[in-house]
Amino acid sequence: MSAATRPDPLPDPSSVVWRDRDRVSGALCFTGTRVMVQTLLDYLEGGDPLSEFLIDFPTVERWQAEAFLALAARGELAHFGV
């Protein structure tokens, strides 16, 4: 696979999501926001496109949402309970 077609490496999970037991009831959120990742999952499970979620939650950046989904699919967020 050439460098032009190789996917970008995924960022460190801590740049994508965070959890603080004393904030947002300990829910897993996108880093730098109080937007819970469960909200993204609810949108997608409800048939809404990622673009709709990003419009409704502008503090979440596209790269964060895409990285979260990729990290979760690879099982790299297991320590967060995802």
C-alpha positions as CSV (number, residue, x, y, z in Angstrom):
1,M,0.0,0.0,0.0
2,S,1.5,3.3,-1.0
3,A,1.7,6.3,1.3
4,A,-1.0,8.1,-0.8
5,T,-3.6,5.3,-0.1
6,R,-2.5,4.3,3.4
7,P,-5.0,5.6,6.0
8,D,-3.8,8.2,8.5
9,P,-2.8,6.7,11.8
10,L,-5.5,7.1,14.4
11,P,-4.9,9.6,17.2
12,D,-4.3,8.8,20.8
13,P,-7.7,8.0,22.3
14,S,-7.2,10.7,25.0
15,S,-7.3,13.3,22.2
16,V,-10.7,11.9,21.1
17,V,-12.6,11.1,24.3
18,W,-12.4,11.7,28.1
19,R,-14.1,10.7,31.2
20,D,-14.3,12.3,34.6
21,R,-16.4,10.6,37.3
22,D,-17.3,14.1,38.7
23,R,-18.5,15.6,35.4
24,V,-21.4,14.7,33.1
25,S,-22.2,11.9,35.5
26,G,-19.0,10.1,34.5
27,A,-20.2,9.6,30.9
28,L,-17.6,9.2,28.1
29,C,-17.4,12.5,26.2
30,F,-15.6,14.0,23.3
31,T,-12.4,15.6,24.5
32,G,-12.8,19.4,25.0
33,T,-16.6,19.1,25.2
34,R,-19.4,17.8,27.4
35,V,-21.0,16.0,24.5
36,M,-21.4,12.3,25.3
37,V,-20.3,9.8,22.8
38,Q,-23.5,8.0,23.4
39,T,-25.3,10.9,21.8
40,L,-23.4,10.2,18.5
41,L,-24.2,6.5,18.8
42,D,-27.9,7.4,19.3
43,Y,-27.9,9.6,16.2
44,L,-26.3,6.9,14.1
45,E,-28.6,4.1,15.5
46,G,-31.6,6.4,14.7
47,G,-30.5,6.7,11.1
48,D,-29.2,10.2,11.3
49,P,-26.1,10.9,9.3
50,L,-22.8,12.1,11.0
51,S,-23.3,15.5,9.4
52,E,-26.5,16.0,11.3
53,F,-24.8,15.2,14.6
54,L,-22.0,17.6,13.8
55,I,-24.5,20.4,13.0
56,D,-26.3,19.8,16.2
57,F,-23.1,19.6,18.3
58,P,-20.6,22.0,16.7
59,T,-18.1,21.6,19.6
60,V,-17.3,18.1,18.3
61,E,-15.0,18.1,15.3
62,R,-15.5,15.8,12.4
63,W,-12.1,14.2,13.0
64,Q,-13.0,13.4,16.6
65,A,-16.3,11.7,15.6
66,E,-14.6,9.7,12.8
67,A,-11.7,8.7,15.1
68,F,-14.0,7.6,17.8
69,L,-15.9,5.4,15.5
70,A,-12.7,3.9,14.1
71,L,-11.1,3.4,17.5
72,A,-14.3,1.8,18.8
73,A,-14.5,-0.5,15.8
74,R,-10.9,-1.6,16.4
75,G,-11.6,-2.3,20.1
76,E,-9.1,0.4,21.1
77,L,-11.5,2.0,23.6
78,A,-12.2,-1.1,25.7
79,H,-10.6,0.5,28.7
80,F,-13.3,3.2,28.4
81,G,-16.0,0.6,28.3
82,V,-16.7,1.0,24.6
